[in-house]
Amino acid sequence: MKSIQIQAVVWKEGRHYVSQCLNFDVSSFGSTEAKALANLKEAVELLMEARLHHTRSFGTVISL
């Protein structure tokens, strides 16, 4: 599997930390900054797997 480098921002919102990927429209949260980033990494991986599966099933994905 290829590696990609993503950019993310993390901020505290109440009792949780929110993480947002700047490369894709994905965000997550966690009780600590590290957990928020780990959850974001997992969310981006799931997005990439879904896009790969979609592309294999239906052809090229076009973003408008």
C-alpha positions, 0 to 999 in steps of 0.5 A, a space after each residue: 500500500 502506498 503512503 500519502 502525507 496528509 495535513 491536519 489541524 487539531 483543536 480543543 472543543 469542550 472536553 474533546 480534541 477535533 482533528 480535520 484533514 486539510 487534504 480531504 473532507 474528513 474529520 474526527 475527534 478523541 479525548 486527547 490530541 494523539 487519539 484525535 489524530 489516530 482516529 483521523 488517520 483511520 478515517 482517511 484510510 477508510 475513505 481511501 479504501 472506499 474510493 479504491 473499491 468504488 473505482 474498481 467497481 465503477 470505473 474512474 471517479 470524477 470530482 467536480 
